Amino acid sequence: MERRAQFATRIGVVATTVGSAVGLGNIWRFPYEAGTHGGGAFLLCYLFFIFVIGIPVISAEFVMGRSARSCILGAFRTHSGGRRWDGIGYCSILAAILILSFYSVVAGWTMEYTVESVAGHLGGVADAGRHSEFDRFISGWRPVIWMIAFLVLNALILLGGVKKGIERVSNILMPVLFLILLAFCVNSLLMPGASDGLKFLFTPDFSAITPGVVLGAMGQAFFSLSIGLGCMMTYSSYFSDRTPIVKSATTTALLDTLVAVLAGVIIFPAVFSFGMEAEAGPKLVFEVLPSIFSRLHGGEVWSTLFFFLLVLASLTSTISMSEIFIAFVCEEFHMSRRAATILLTLIAMGLGTLCALSFGPLVDVTMFGKTIFDLFDYVSSNILLPLGGMVISLFVGWRLDRNTLTSQLNSNGRLPRWVIVWLLISLRYIAPLCILAVFLAS
């Protein structure tokens, strides 16, 4: 039997797992959520749930993946002794395909805007025309071309394998991503509205902590870390026996949180300086921020760096989503990695084309009142991910053999007993209830 690949270094483990967690949601969803839920109050709740939900559930995925040395389906089979839990494995694989399909469309948009920034075309658009310019772009066929280009780039990395592809590229992309973020932070802190923006983000108003703020922070913590998708379980199957589980989970959660906070440090001083709002999703990225960049000295450089940053964040996420499917196909059907990568890329291109055209030629094609793009987003984010996160928490908390759990957690030295007790309490009771609350609220 062929020996399973392993990440070569501790830095590689950190770079790949953090890269899996860091994505577009950190850079545009977190500032919007913080902006609409009281800034500092939201951040305080968000940090609380990172520790209460994020670290325990990531640790649970790490334990299952490394101890089974298998894909998500194989991990459930190994620890349950049968196929009774196959359904949750298939749900995670389906979620990965759906997310990869529509996520690649948005990543393609960022590639288009990177090229437009380099060419100097974004700075010449009047603020009033940015919305119509963006609408014209996404309603045509160009997004399909960019989506395909992004998926080809994603496939080239995956074809390199675990060490020479995923780990090597992550070791390069993550430091570059952090350097660009820090450069933007320095620039934002020099803006005239920086103090007001920072005060809004870091000064909690406890009277602003409402059930809506708590639920918003809980949901952001859950989705930011991609809990329940199986990325972390798949990646941990490549961990060495010396990799510390809880320390790695904590590092991943904290660095992912750092990226979100740095995004807030970038966004809020800028929007306070220019009297704008931290709008959600595409409006923030493709309309509000280009307007701000056009008013800065060297705006074209900042604009290019920002959209390149988004391409990097997208890429580190999609290679982890892709690995869920690739590991499954290679192990279940004994397919070569090359064939599995090509198969996934073709599937994502087909479904991604439908998503890309949902804003133009296929805008009237709806299911349950949603376009194809919105349906993929809703089913994966609001149903499959919460379901996966809840089942993983309950499975490890109640079903997984205690000796396996403790031996995996103690593989790099004995953990204090209170840490294991805290993990079990969270996985058995707190995390499932919190995830259920997010699921019902969404």
PyMOL commands that set and color helices and strands:
alter all, ss='L'
color gray80, all
select helices_A, chain A and resi 10-21+24-36+40-68+72-80+86-119+127-138+142-159+161-189+194-202+206-208+211-224+231-236+245-273+281-293+299-333+337-359+372-399+402-409+417-441
alter helices_A, ss='H'
color red, helices_A
select strands_A, chain A and resi 366-367+370-371
alter strands_A, ss='S'
color yellow, strands_A
deselect
rebuild
show_as cartoon
